[in-house]
Amino acid sequence: LLPKKVLNLRPPVTQSHQKKKKMRVVMNRLSRALWDFKRASFSTKISRALSTCIQSKQWLSSPYRESRDSLFASPWSATQLRGAKSRGADLKPGNVIEKKGRIYQVVKAQHTTQGRGGAIIQVELRDVDSGSKSNERFRTDETVERVFVAEKSFTYLYTDEETGNIVLMEPETYEQLDVPKHLFGECYVYLQDDMKVNVQLYNERATSASIPTRVTCTVAESEIPMRASATPQYKKVLLDNGLTVQVPKHIVEGDKIIVNTIDHSYMSRA
């Protein structure tokens, strides 16, 4: 017979047992997060899932925390990889969706009613990869796969004449990013050296780009104004970027003016 002290001994807890225990806790937390994600309303789904992922991150050992490709590397990666279901009625310009394996950005969205057919939403989509546009119809209660994007600020460097891409630079890391010209739309002509632009990224791929709404331009050519009258007179001028805008008659060649890049209108003298 063995002494009582020997009988009460338990096998030592090894490091592998601790890892299994930690991973079991992580899986339980993720299962609960997915269950909450399914039951909760859309407004609280993302916040609950992210909170659980962040708490689970603390239970992982250092190799998992140091992995840059892990789901827990950053809260934003969780939203990008997971996506979310949305209704067709909730689509708005600027939203990014996935349809048949391709990524599209919503350009326009208009609600219409077709008699007994119920309400639908007419949507103009732009293919992020090709830049081509198409029109689609969604029922207001139809399920749509939303894609969450991250917005970053970049600095304009130059335009690659061979590829036609816009070359940008990340101001903190100095890494360069090539962005197709069509993502800027008609506003790419306003790009100037060291201009700050915003780019929306999905899985490190640019989905859209925008420039400031107020840009300073130089008048390259000016028309002779019409004869004086009681009403304010405007004339057309050619800017250094090739655009033509209407300006007050006192603006002359060489003047610097501020232009609204949304509607290409004159705002004031710089």
N, C-alpha and C positions, 0 to 999 in steps of 0.2 A: 504494500500500500504506500502511496505517495503522500507526503505531508500536505496539509491544507494550503499552505502558501504556494506550493507548486501547482496544486489543482486550480487555484484562483488566477494563475498567470494567463494573460491574453496574448495572442500573437502580436508582435510589434507592428505599428502602422508605418508602412513604407511610403516612399514618395509617390509611387504609382497609385497607391490607394488614395492619397490626398488629391491627386490630379483627377481621378475618376469621380471623387466626391464633388470637386469643384465643377467639373463638366456636367454632372447630373443636376446641380443647382442651376447652372446656366440654361440647360435644356428645359427645366421646369419653368424658369422665368420667361423664356422665349415662347413656350407653349401658352402660358397665361397671357402674354402680350398679344399673340395671334388671336386668342379667343376674345380678348377685349377689343382687338382691332375689328373683329367681325361683328360684335354686338354693339359697339359704341356708335354714336352718330359721327358723321364725317368730320365735324369740327374738332372732335377729340381723339380721333383715331391716331393721327400722326404723333400727337404729343404723348399719348400713353405708350405707344410702341417705342418711341425714342427714349422715354424715361426708363423703360425696362432694359433697353439695350445698354444704356449708359451705366445702370446699376450692375448689369451682368459683366461689363468690362472690368469692374474692380475685382471680380473673382478669378479672372484669367491670370495665368502665370506670365512672366515677362516676355517669353517668345511671342505670345499672342498679342500683347500690348505693343510690341515693337513692330509688328507686321503692318506694313502700309496698305496691303491689299485686303486686310481683314474687314469684315462688315462693321466691326466696332472701332475701326481706325478713326472715324469721325461721325458725328450724328448725321451730317448731311448725306453721307454715302448710303445710309439706311433708307432715306426717303427716295434717293435716286434709283436704287436697286429694286425697291418694292413697288413704287408707283401707287396709284389709287384709282378706284372706280368713281366716276362722276356721271351726272345726268347730262343729256344733250342740252337741256334748258340752262345749264350752268356755264356753258361755253362762252368765253369772251375773247375779244381780240387780244393777242399776245399769249394766250394759252398754248401749250405744246401738248400734243396728243400722239399716241401710237395707233396706227391703223394698218392692218395686214403686214406687220413687220417693218413698216417705215415710219419715220418721224416727221410730223407735220406741225406747222405753226398756224394758228388761227389768225387770218388777216381781217376778215369781216364776219359778223354774225348778225343775222336778222330774223326775228320771230315772225311767222306768218300763220294764218289759220285757213285751212282748206275744207270748209263745210263740214261734212260728216267725218272726214278723215282725221279730224282733230288738229291740234297745234303742232307745227313742225318748226325747225330752225334751219334756215338757209345759211351755210357756212362756206366761206372762201378759204381754202387751205393752200399753204405754200410748202412744197417739199423741201426739207432742210438740205438734202444732198444735192438735188438737181436745180432747185430754185423755181421749178415749174409750178404753176398754180392750177387749181381745180376747184370745182364747186360740188359740194356734197349736201345732202339733206339728212337731218337726224330728227327722230321723234323726240319730243321734250322729255319723255321718260326713258329714252334709250340709254343703255349703259355705254360709256366712253372711257377708254383707258387714258387717264391723265399722266403726264410725265413732268416730274419736278426738276427744275433747272437751277443752277447756281449762277449768280451775276457777279462778274469781276470787272475791275477797272484796268484798262490797258492804255499804252501810249502809242500813237501812230508813228511808224518809222518811215515806210516807203511803200510804193506799189510795185510789185514784181511784174515787169512788162512781158516776160515770157509766159508766166502762168496766169496773169491777171489777178492774182490774189493780193489781198491787203496784208502787209506784214506789220504785226503789232508786237509790243514788248511789255512784259509784266514788270512794273516799276520796282518791285522789291527783289525779285529773283533774277531779273534781266533775261528771262527765258522768252524766246520769240514764238509767236503763234501766227500761222497763216490762216486767214479768213477769206472765204470766197467773196468776191466783190458784190454779188447779188444780195448778200445778207444786209448790206447797208441800203439797198434800194437806190433811189435817185439821190440820196444824200451823200453818196461817196465823193461827189465832186467838191464838197465842202472840206474834205480832209486836208489838214495842214500839219506841218512839222510839229511834233511834240503835243499834238492835240490829245486830250483825254477822251477816250471812248469807252462805252460799256458793252460788254459781250456776255451773252447768256450761254452757259455751257451745260451739256448733258454728257456725262461720262467722258469729260475732257474734249468734247467735240462741240464746236460753236454752232448754235442754233439760230441766233439772231444777234444783230449789232446795232448800236444807236450812237448818235453824236449829240453834242449840246444843241439846245434849241436856239441859242443866240451865238452867231458866228460873225466875226469881223472880216469884211471883204474890201477889196480895193476896186474902185471904178476904173476900168481900162479904157472905155470909150463912152462918150456922152453925146446924145442928140442935142440939136439946137432947140431950146424950149419954144413953145407956141407963144404967140403974142399975148401981152398982158390982158387980163380980164378980171372981173370981180370975183370969180370963183377960183379956188386953188388949182394950180396947174401942175400936172405931172408929166414926166417924160420917161422914155426908156433909156436905160444905160446897160452897157455890157460890162460884167464883172471879170476879174482876173481868172475866175474858174470857168468861164465860158457861159454862165447863166445870164439871162436878161431879166431885169426887174424894173418895176415902176418906182420912180423916186421923185421928190419935189424938184422943181425947176432950178433951185439954187445949187443943187449938187453938180459938181463939175468933175472932169477927168482928174484922177489922182486922189480924190477924196476917199477916205475910209468910212465905210458905213456898216451898221449892224443889221444883219438879215435874219429873219425868222426862218429856220430850216424846215419847219413843218409845212408852211404854205408858200415859202419863197417870197416873202413880202418884206418891204423896207420897214425898219423900226425907228432908227435914229442915226444921226451922225456919230461916229466913234470918237 
